[in-house]
């Protein structure tokens, strides 16, 4: 994420990296959430929160 004084700081590894020959074309991040089938109702909504949807 940051390169300073020849050092890599805060190295991040992307979920998916698409390359064309020798150059990076796309860097992609994925999101996933395991749904809880026991929480299938209008109140619990599979255990999902609004913040989970914002991440999409």
PDB file of N, CA, C and O in Angstrom:
ATOM      1  N   UNK A   1       0.807  -1.180   0.000  1.00  0.00           N
ATOM      2  CA  UNK A   1       0.000   0.000   0.000  1.00  0.00           C
ATOM      3  C   UNK A   1       0.864   1.263   0.000  1.00  0.00           C
ATOM      4  O   UNK A   1       0.529   2.255  -0.646  1.00  0.00           O
ATOM      5  N   UNK A   2       1.970   1.211   0.727  1.00  0.00           N
ATOM      6  CA  UNK A   2       2.874   2.363   0.791  1.00  0.00           C
ATOM      7  C   UNK A   2       4.303   1.878   0.571  1.00  0.00           C
ATOM      8  O   UNK A   2       4.719   0.868   1.138  1.00  0.00           O
ATOM      9  N   UNK A   3       5.042   2.599  -0.249  1.00  0.00           N
ATOM     10  CA  UNK A   3       6.467   2.314  -0.443  1.00  0.00           C
ATOM     11  C   UNK A   3       7.221   3.549   0.007  1.00  0.00           C
ATOM     12  O   UNK A   3       6.981   4.648  -0.493  1.00  0.00           O
ATOM     13  N   UNK A   4       8.157   3.364   0.975  1.00  0.00           N
ATOM     14  CA  UNK A   4       8.900   4.484   1.529  1.00  0.00           C
ATOM     15  C   UNK A   4      10.339   4.038   1.790  1.00  0.00           C
ATOM     16  O   UNK A   4      10.580   3.020   2.439  1.00  0.00           O
ATOM     17  N   UNK A   5      11.268   4.803   1.284  1.00  0.00           N
ATOM     18  CA  UNK A   5      12.677   4.510   1.519  1.00  0.00           C
ATOM     19  C   UNK A   5      13.079   3.102   1.095  1.00  0.00           C
ATOM     20  O   UNK A   5      13.908   2.466   1.747  1.00  0.00           O
ATOM     21  N   UNK A   6      12.495   2.618   0.009  1.00  0.00           N
ATOM     22  CA  UNK A   6      12.823   1.279  -0.482  1.00  0.00           C
ATOM     23  C   UNK A   6      12.147   0.163   0.300  1.00  0.00           C
ATOM     24  O   UNK A   6      12.416  -1.013   0.055  1.00  0.00           O
ATOM     25  N   UNK A   7      11.278   0.512   1.232  1.00  0.00           N
ATOM     26  CA  UNK A   7      10.575  -0.492   2.017  1.00  0.00           C
ATOM     27  C   UNK A   7       9.087  -0.488   1.688  1.00  0.00           C
ATOM     28  O   UNK A   7       8.489   0.557   1.429  1.00  0.00           O
ATOM     29  N   UNK A   8       8.508  -1.687   1.706  1.00  0.00           N
ATOM     30  CA  UNK A   8       7.060  -1.804   1.535  1.00  0.00           C
ATOM     31  C   UNK A   8       6.408  -1.774   2.912  1.00  0.00           C
ATOM     32  O   UNK A   8       6.706  -2.609   3.766  1.00  0.00           O
ATOM     33  N   UNK A   9       5.523  -0.816   3.121  1.00  0.00           N
ATOM     34  CA  UNK A   9       4.779  -0.714   4.370  1.00  0.00           C
ATOM     35  C   UNK A   9       3.335  -1.126   4.110  1.00  0.00           C
ATOM     36  O   UNK A   9       2.794  -0.868   3.034  1.00  0.00           O
ATOM     37  N   UNK A  10       2.728  -1.751   5.073  1.00  0.00           N
ATOM     38  CA  UNK A  10       1.313  -2.130   4.991  1.00  0.00           C
ATOM     39  C   UNK A  10       1.020  -2.947   3.733  1.00  0.00           C
ATOM     40  O   UNK A  10       0.118  -2.626   2.959  1.00  0.00           O
ATOM     41  N   UNK A  11       1.795  -4.001   3.552  1.00  0.00           N
ATOM     42  CA  UNK A  11       1.586  -4.836   2.369  1.00  0.00           C
ATOM     43  C   UNK A  11       0.201  -5.465   2.384  1.00  0.00           C
ATOM     44  O   UNK A  11      -0.210  -6.053   3.384  1.00  0.00           O
ATOM     45  N   UNK A  12      -0.502  -5.344   1.295  1.00  0.00           N
ATOM     46  CA  UNK A  12      -1.808  -5.954   1.116  1.00  0.00           C
ATOM     47  C   UNK A  12      -1.726  -6.945  -0.035  1.00  0.00           C
ATOM     48  O   UNK A  12      -1.031  -6.711  -1.024  1.00  0.00           O
ATOM     49  N   UNK A  13      -2.429  -8.031   0.103  1.00  0.00           N
ATOM     50  CA  UNK A  13      -2.476  -9.028  -0.951  1.00  0.00           C
ATOM     51  C   UNK A  13      -3.900  -9.042  -1.503  1.00  0.00           C
ATOM     52  O   UNK A  13      -4.841  -9.339  -0.768  1.00  0.00           O
ATOM     53  N   UNK A  14      -4.071  -8.722  -2.795  1.00  0.00           N
ATOM     54  CA  UNK A  14      -5.428  -8.689  -3.352  1.00  0.00           C
ATOM     55  C   UNK A  14      -6.019 -10.094  -3.426  1.00  0.00           C
ATOM     56  O   UNK A  14      -5.294 -11.086  -3.502  1.00  0.00           O
ATOM     57  N   UNK A  15      -7.350 -10.156  -3.404  1.00  0.00           N
ATOM     58  CA  UNK A  15      -8.022 -11.443  -3.561  1.00  0.00           C
ATOM     59  C   UNK A  15      -7.823 -11.992  -4.971  1.00  0.00           C
ATOM     60  O   UNK A  15      -7.567 -13.183  -5.145  1.00  0.00           O
ATOM     61  N   UNK A  16      -7.937 -11.134  -5.966  1.00  0.00           N
ATOM     62  CA  UNK A  16      -7.764 -11.529  -7.365  1.00  0.00           C
ATOM     63  C   UNK A  16      -6.914 -10.495  -8.090  1.00  0.00           C
ATOM     64  O   UNK A  16      -7.111  -9.291  -7.926  1.00  0.00           O
ATOM     65  N   UNK A  17      -5.977 -10.970  -8.885  1.00  0.00           N
ATOM     66  CA  UNK A  17      -5.130 -10.095  -9.697  1.00  0.00           C
ATOM     67  C   UNK A  17      -5.145 -10.611 -11.123  1.00  0.00           C
ATOM     68  O   UNK A  17      -4.748 -11.747 -11.382  1.00  0.00           O
ATOM     69  N   UNK A  18      -5.600  -9.781 -12.047  1.00  0.00           N
ATOM     70  CA  UNK A  18      -5.662 -10.147 -13.462  1.00  0.00           C
ATOM     71  C   UNK A  18      -4.485  -9.493 -14.155  1.00  0.00           C
ATOM     72  O   UNK A  18      -4.295  -8.279 -14.080  1.00  0.00           O
ATOM     73  N   UNK A  19      -3.691 -10.322 -14.838  1.00  0.00           N
ATOM     74  CA  UNK A  19      -2.491  -9.816 -15.513  1.00  0.00           C
ATOM     75  C   UNK A  19      -2.582 -10.070 -17.009  1.00  0.00           C
ATOM     76  O   UNK A  19      -3.166 -11.060 -17.450  1.00  0.00           O
ATOM     77  N   UNK A  20      -2.001  -9.172 -17.775  1.00  0.00           N
ATOM     78  CA  UNK A  20      -1.884  -9.313 -19.224  1.00  0.00           C
ATOM     79  C   UNK A  20      -0.403  -9.266 -19.534  1.00  0.00           C
ATOM     80  O   UNK A  20       0.225  -8.211 -19.452  1.00  0.00           O
ATOM     81  N   UNK A  21       0.150 -10.406 -19.888  1.00  0.00           N
ATOM     82  CA  UNK A  21       1.590 -10.537 -20.114  1.00  0.00           C
ATOM     83  C   UNK A  21       2.341 -10.123 -18.846  1.00  0.00           C
ATOM     84  O   UNK A  21       2.344 -10.867 -17.865  1.00  0.00           O
ATOM     85  N   UNK A  22       2.966  -8.969 -18.852  1.00  0.00           N
ATOM     86  CA  UNK A  22       3.796  -8.563 -17.719  1.00  0.00           C
ATOM     87  C   UNK A  22       3.220  -7.408 -16.904  1.00  0.00           C
ATOM     88  O   UNK A  22       3.910  -6.865 -16.041  1.00  0.00           O
ATOM     89  N   UNK A  23       1.966  -7.022 -17.162  1.00  0.00           N
ATOM     90  CA  UNK A  23       1.437  -5.889 -16.405  1.00  0.00           C
ATOM     91  C   UNK A  23       0.122  -6.260 -15.725  1.00  0.00           C
ATOM     92  O   UNK A  23      -0.637  -7.100 -16.209  1.00  0.00           O
ATOM     93  N   UNK A  24      -0.123  -5.615 -14.600  1.00  0.00           N
ATOM     94  CA  UNK A  24      -1.368  -5.817 -13.872  1.00  0.00           C
ATOM     95  C   UNK A  24      -2.479  -5.047 -14.568  1.00  0.00           C
ATOM     96  O   UNK A  24      -2.327  -3.864 -14.871  1.00  0.00           O
ATOM     97  N   UNK A  25      -3.589  -5.714 -14.819  1.00  0.00           N
ATOM     98  CA  UNK A  25      -4.718  -5.090 -15.508  1.00  0.00           C
ATOM     99  C   UNK A  25      -5.823  -4.733 -14.516  1.00  0.00           C
ATOM    100  O   UNK A  25      -6.361  -3.626 -14.553  1.00  0.00           O
ATOM    101  N   UNK A  26      -6.159  -5.665 -13.633  1.00  0.00           N
ATOM    102  CA  UNK A  26      -7.218  -5.448 -12.657  1.00  0.00           C
ATOM    103  C   UNK A  26      -6.795  -5.979 -11.297  1.00  0.00           C
ATOM    104  O   UNK A  26      -6.188  -7.045 -11.202  1.00  0.00           O
ATOM    105  N   UNK A  27      -7.111  -5.247 -10.263  1.00  0.00           N
ATOM    106  CA  UNK A  27      -6.942  -5.709  -8.896  1.00  0.00           C
ATOM    107  C   UNK A  27      -8.341  -5.756  -8.301  1.00  0.00           C
ATOM    108  O   UNK A  27      -9.035  -4.741  -8.253  1.00  0.00           O
ATOM    109  N   UNK A  28      -8.757  -6.944  -7.844  1.00  0.00           N
ATOM    110  CA  UNK A  28     -10.130  -7.130  -7.390  1.00  0.00           C
ATOM    111  C   UNK A  28     -10.179  -7.609  -5.947  1.00  0.00           C
ATOM    112  O   UNK A  28      -9.334  -8.382  -5.497  1.00  0.00           O
ATOM    113  N   UNK A  29     -11.179  -7.133  -5.243  1.00  0.00           N
ATOM    114  CA  UNK A  29     -11.429  -7.539  -3.865  1.00  0.00           C
ATOM    115  C   UNK A  29     -12.765  -8.276  -3.838  1.00  0.00           C
ATOM    116  O   UNK A  29     -13.709  -7.871  -4.516  1.00  0.00           O
ATOM    117  N   UNK A  30     -12.852  -9.344  -3.068  1.00  0.00           N
ATOM    118  CA  UNK A  30     -14.095 -10.098  -2.980  1.00  0.00           C
ATOM    119  C   UNK A  30     -14.676  -9.982  -1.580  1.00  0.00           C
ATOM    120  O   UNK A  30     -13.951  -9.766  -0.609  1.00  0.00           O
ATOM    121  N   UNK A  31     -15.972 -10.126  -1.491  1.00  0.00           N
ATOM    122  CA  UNK A  31     -16.683 -10.132  -0.214  1.00  0.00           C
ATOM    123  C   UNK A  31     -17.543 -11.386  -0.170  1.00  0.00           C
ATOM    124  O   UNK A  31     -18.109 -11.802  -1.181  1.00  0.00           O
ATOM    125  N   UNK A  32     -17.633 -11.975   1.001  1.00  0.00           N
ATOM    126  CA  UNK A  32     -18.507 -13.128   1.160  1.00  0.00           C
ATOM    127  C   UNK A  32     -18.983 -13.172   2.602  1.00  0.00           C
ATOM    128  O   UNK A  32     -18.343 -12.634   3.506  1.00  0.00           O
ATOM    129  N   UNK A  33     -20.099 -13.813   2.790  1.00  0.00           N
ATOM    130  CA  UNK A  33     -20.663 -13.972   4.126  1.00  0.00           C
ATOM    131  C   UNK A  33     -21.422 -15.286   4.128  1.00  0.00           C
ATOM    132  O   UNK A  33     -22.210 -15.556   3.221  1.00  0.00           O
ATOM    133  N   UNK A  34     -21.192 -16.090   5.130  1.00  0.00           N
ATOM    134  CA  UNK A  34     -21.904 -17.350   5.288  1.00  0.00           C
ATOM    135  C   UNK A  34     -23.274 -17.059   5.874  1.00  0.00           C
ATOM    136  O   UNK A  34     -23.381 -16.511   6.971  1.00  0.00           O
ATOM    137  N   UNK A  35     -24.330 -17.428   5.140  1.00  0.00           N
ATOM    138  CA  UNK A  35     -25.688 -17.171   5.599  1.00  0.00           C
ATOM    139  C   UNK A  35     -26.095 -18.225   6.620  1.00  0.00           C
ATOM    140  O   UNK A  35     -25.765 -19.402   6.466  1.00  0.00           O
ATOM    141  N   UNK A  36     -26.807 -17.811   7.657  1.00  0.00           N
ATOM    142  CA  UNK A  36     -27.283 -18.705   8.703  1.00  0.00           C
ATOM    143  C   UNK A  36     -28.744 -19.048   8.419  1.00  0.00           C
ATOM    144  O   UNK A  36     -29.637 -18.244   8.688  1.00  0.00           O
ATOM    145  N   UNK A  37     -28.984 -20.233   7.879  1.00  0.00           N
ATOM    146  CA  UNK A  37     -30.331 -20.667   7.525  1.00  0.00           C
ATOM    147  C   UNK A  37     -31.265 -20.784   8.709  1.00  0.00           C
ATOM    148  O   UNK A  37     -32.483 -20.768   8.534  1.00  0.00           O
ATOM    149  N   UNK A  38     -30.724 -20.901   9.910  1.00  0.00           N
ATOM    150  CA  UNK A  38     -31.556 -20.966  11.114  1.00  0.00           C
ATOM    151  C   UNK A  38     -32.102 -19.591  11.489  1.00  0.00           C
ATOM    152  O   UNK A  38     -32.995 -19.485  12.330  1.00  0.00           O
ATOM    153  N   UNK A  39     -31.572 -18.543  10.872  1.00  0.00           N
ATOM    154  CA  UNK A  39     -32.009 -17.167  11.167  1.00  0.00           C
ATOM    155  C   UNK A  39     -32.799 -16.597   9.988  1.00  0.00           C
ATOM    156  O   UNK A  39     -32.706 -15.413   9.664  1.00  0.00           O
ATOM    157  N   UNK A  40     -33.576 -17.476   9.360  1.00  0.00           N
ATOM    158  CA  UNK A  40     -34.387 -17.091   8.197  1.00  0.00           C
ATOM    159  C   UNK A  40     -35.730 -16.553   8.683  1.00  0.00           C
ATOM    160  O   UNK A  40     -36.708 -17.294   8.789  1.00  0.00           O
ATOM    161  N   UNK A  41     -35.762 -15.271   8.973  1.00  0.00           N
ATOM    162  CA  UNK A  41     -37.018 -14.618   9.343  1.00  0.00           C
ATOM    163  C   UNK A  41     -36.854 -13.114   9.138  1.00  0.00           C
ATOM    164  O   UNK A  41     -35.754 -12.637   8.861  1.00  0.00           O
ATOM    165  N   UNK A  42     -37.931 -12.385   9.273  1.00  0.00           N
ATOM    166  CA  UNK A  42     -37.900 -10.940   9.027  1.00  0.00           C
ATOM    167  C   UNK A  42     -37.064 -10.167  10.021  1.00  0.00           C
ATOM    168  O   UNK A  42     -36.626  -9.055   9.728  1.00  0.00           O
ATOM    169  N   UNK A  43     -36.833 -10.740  11.201  1.00  0.00           N
ATOM    170  CA  UNK A  43     -36.055 -10.037  12.224  1.00  0.00           C
ATOM    171  C   UNK A  43     -34.560 -10.269  12.064  1.00  0.00           C
ATOM    172  O   UNK A  43     -33.786  -9.313  12.084  1.00  0.00           O
ATOM    173  N   UNK A  44     -34.142 -11.516  11.907  1.00  0.00           N
ATOM    174  CA  UNK A  44     -32.711 -11.854  11.874  1.00  0.00           C
ATOM    175  C   UNK A  44     -32.090 -11.777  10.486  1.00  0.00           C
ATOM    176  O   UNK A  44     -30.880 -11.585  10.364  1.00  0.00           O
ATOM    177  N   UNK A  45     -32.894 -11.925   9.438  1.00  0.00           N
ATOM    178  CA  UNK A  45     -32.444 -11.761   8.034  1.00  0.00           C
ATOM    179  C   UNK A  45     -31.171 -12.554   7.724  1.00  0.00           C
ATOM    180  O   UNK A  45     -30.202 -12.005   7.198  1.00  0.00           O
ATOM    181  N   UNK A  46     -31.183 -13.837   8.053  1.00  0.00           N
ATOM    182  CA  UNK A  46     -30.042 -14.736   7.787  1.00  0.00           C
ATOM    183  C   UNK A  46     -28.781 -14.335   8.543  1.00  0.00           C
ATOM    184  O   UNK A  46     -27.715 -14.879   8.251  1.00  0.00           O
ATOM    185  N   UNK A  47     -28.847 -13.420   9.488  1.00  0.00           N
ATOM    186  CA  UNK A  47     -27.654 -12.952  10.192  1.00  0.00           C
ATOM    187  C   UNK A  47     -26.920 -11.842   9.464  1.00  0.00           C
ATOM    188  O   UNK A  47     -25.802 -11.492   9.840  1.00  0.00           O
ATOM    189  N   UNK A  48     -27.530 -11.283   8.429  1.00  0.00           N
ATOM    190  CA  UNK A  48     -26.923 -10.185   7.675  1.00  0.00           C
ATOM    191  C   UNK A  48     -27.201  -8.854   8.348  1.00  0.00           C
ATOM    192  O   UNK A  48     -28.246  -8.672   8.973  1.00  0.00           O
ATOM    193  N   UNK A  49     -26.279  -7.938   8.222  1.00  0.00           N
ATOM    194  CA  UNK A  49     -26.446  -6.578   8.721  1.00  0.00           C
ATOM    195  C   UNK A  49     -26.361  -5.614   7.544  1.00  0.00           C
ATOM    196  O   UNK A  49     -25.834  -5.968   6.489  1.00  0.00           O
ATOM    197  N   UNK A  50     -26.865  -4.423   7.713  1.00  0.00           N
ATOM    198  CA  UNK A  50     -26.807  -3.414   6.656  1.00  0.00           C
ATOM    199  C   UNK A  50     -25.367  -3.135   6.253  1.00  0.00           C
ATOM    200  O   UNK A  50     -25.094  -2.910   5.074  1.00  0.00           O
ATOM    201  N   UNK A  51     -24.442  -3.144   7.204  1.00  0.00           N
ATOM    202  CA  UNK A  51     -23.021  -2.942   6.902  1.00  0.00           C
ATOM    203  C   UNK A  51     -22.464  -3.996   5.948  1.00  0.00           C
ATOM    204  O   UNK A  51     -21.586  -3.701   5.137  1.00  0.00           O
ATOM    205  N   UNK A  52     -22.975  -5.225   6.045  1.00  0.00           N
ATOM    206  CA  UNK A  52     -22.546  -6.277   5.116  1.00  0.00           C
ATOM    207  C   UNK A  52     -22.913  -5.911   3.686  1.00  0.00           C
ATOM    208  O   UNK A  52     -22.130  -6.137   2.763  1.00  0.00           O
ATOM    209  N   UNK A  53     -24.087  -5.354   3.502  1.00  0.00           N
ATOM    210  CA  UNK A  53     -24.514  -4.979   2.156  1.00  0.00           C
ATOM    211  C   UNK A  53     -23.769  -3.763   1.635  1.00  0.00           C
ATOM    212  O   UNK A  53     -23.504  -3.663   0.437  1.00  0.00           O
ATOM    213  N   UNK A  54     -23.425  -2.831   2.530  1.00  0.00           N
ATOM    214  CA  UNK A  54     -22.640  -1.665   2.106  1.00  0.00           C
ATOM    215  C   UNK A  54     -21.278  -2.088   1.577  1.00  0.00           C
ATOM    216  O   UNK A  54     -20.741  -1.432   0.685  1.00  0.00           O
ATOM    217  N   UNK A  55     -20.712  -3.157   2.100  1.00  0.00           N
ATOM    218  CA  UNK A  55     -19.403  -3.617   1.640  1.00  0.00           C
ATOM    219  C   UNK A  55     -19.450  -4.108   0.201  1.00  0.00           C
ATOM    220  O   UNK A  55     -18.430  -4.113  -0.489  1.00  0.00           O
ATOM    221  N   UNK A  56     -20.636  -4.523  -0.258  1.00  0.00           N
ATOM    222  CA  UNK A  56     -20.752  -4.993  -1.632  1.00  0.00           C
ATOM    223  C   UNK A  56     -20.516  -3.851  -2.591  1.00  0.00           C
ATOM    224  O   UNK A  56     -20.570  -4.044  -3.806  1.00  0.00           O
TER     225      UNK A  56
END
